[in-house]
């Protein structure tokens, strides 16, 4: 399967949630709302388009940094792999867009920021089997 990479801008809808696993691996989950604006020639005004909510998953060091740096209401830029999660009973299937983030940052169009590099100890690698298990355990 080919991965679809996406970059989105939006606002964090609620405080990020962090999950810790027995092996020390961490994942941070956050909701990001995004919408497009367009100029309505009939009214002569800018109009808000449809809002879409994405769940964003941030693993390991990225997750730790997001949990420390990002708060509800912050404007962010997110890049990562698009995933469509399917759930619900047959006949009532629902689909939710999710992003497995490779990068998250504040959208500096709306404010200023300062970069601080955290100090960390070494972190071991994780097997594909463990990664698959962690993905299953952290799905909403």
C-alpha positions in Angstrom: 0.0 0.0 0.0 1.3 3.5 -0.8 1.2 6.0 1.9 -0.5 9.4 1.4 1.4 12.3 3.0 -0.5 15.3 4.1 0.2 18.7 5.6 -2.6 20.6 7.3 -3.0 23.8 9.3 -5.6 24.2 12.0 -6.2 24.8 15.6 -5.8 22.3 18.5 -9.4 21.5 19.7 -8.6 20.1 23.1 -5.6 19.5 25.4 -3.3 16.8 24.0 -3.5 13.4 25.7 -0.4 11.3 26.4 -0.3 7.5 26.7 2.6 5.6 28.3 3.3 2.0 27.7 5.1 -0.6 29.8 8.2 -0.5 27.6 8.6 3.3 28.0 7.2 4.1 24.6 4.9 7.2 24.6 2.3 8.5 22.1 0.5 11.8 22.2 -2.9 12.2 20.6 -4.5 15.5 19.7 -7.5 16.7 17.7 -6.9 19.4 15.1 -9.8 21.3 13.5 -9.2 22.8 10.0 -11.4 24.7 7.6 -10.9 26.6 4.4 -12.0 30.1 3.8 -13.1 31.5 0.5 -14.2 34.8 -0.9 -17.9 34.9 -1.7 -18.2 37.2 -4.7 -22.0 37.5 -4.2 -21.7 38.9 -0.7 -18.2 40.5 -1.1 -17.0 38.8 2.1 -14.8 36.0 3.3 -16.8 32.9 4.3 -15.8 29.9 6.5 -16.0 26.6 4.7 -16.7 23.2 6.2 -14.7 22.2 9.3 -12.9 18.9 9.4 -11.5 17.3 12.6 -8.3 15.2 12.4 -6.9 13.0 15.1 -3.1 13.4 15.1 -0.9 10.7 16.7 2.6 11.7 17.7 5.1 8.9 18.7 8.1 8.9 21.0 10.2 12.1 21.1 7.7 14.0 18.9 4.9 13.0 21.2 6.8 14.2 24.3 7.6 17.5 22.6 4.0 18.0 21.5 2.7 17.2 25.0 5.0 19.8 26.5 4.6 22.5 23.8 1.0 22.4 22.4 -2.2 23.5 24.1 -5.8 23.7 23.2 -6.5 26.7 20.9 -2.9 26.8 19.5 -2.6 27.2 15.7 -0.4 24.3 14.4 1.0 22.9 11.2 1.0 19.1 11.0 2.8 16.9 8.4 2.5 13.1 8.3 0.8 10.0 6.8 -2.9 10.1 6.3 -4.8 7.2 7.7 -8.6 6.5 7.4 -9.9 4.6 10.4 -13.1 2.6 9.9 -15.4 1.6 12.8 -19.0 0.8 13.6 -21.5 -2.0 13.0 -22.3 -3.2 9.5 -24.7 -0.8 7.9 -23.5 2.0 10.2 -19.9 2.2 9.2 -18.0 5.5 10.0 -14.8 6.8 8.8 -12.4 9.1 10.7 -9.3 10.8 9.2 -6.1 10.4 11.2 -2.6 11.7 10.8 0.5 9.8 11.9 2.6 12.9 12.4 6.2 13.2 11.4 6.3 16.9 12.3 4.2 19.3 14.3 4.9 23.0 14.9 3.1 26.2 15.8 1.8 28.2 12.9 3.8 31.4 13.2 1.4 33.3 11.0 -0.6 33.8 14.2 2.1 34.5 16.8 5.8 34.1 17.7 7.7 31.2 19.1 11.0 30.2 20.6 12.8 26.9 20.1 14.3 24.9 23.0 16.0 21.5 22.4 15.2 19.1 25.3 17.8 16.9 26.9 17.1 13.2 26.6 18.7 9.9 27.4 19.0 7.1 24.8 15.9 5.4 23.7 16.0 1.8 22.3 14.4 0.8 19.0 11.0 -0.9 18.8 10.1 -3.9 16.8 7.4 -3.9 14.1 5.3 -6.3 16.2 5.4 -4.0 19.2 4.6 -1.0 17.0 1.5 -2.8 15.6 0.4 -3.7 19.1 0.8 -0.1 20.3 -1.1 1.2 17.3 -4.0 -1.1 18.2 -3.9 -0.1 21.9 -4.0 3.6 21.2 -6.8 3.7 18.7 -9.8 5.7 19.9 
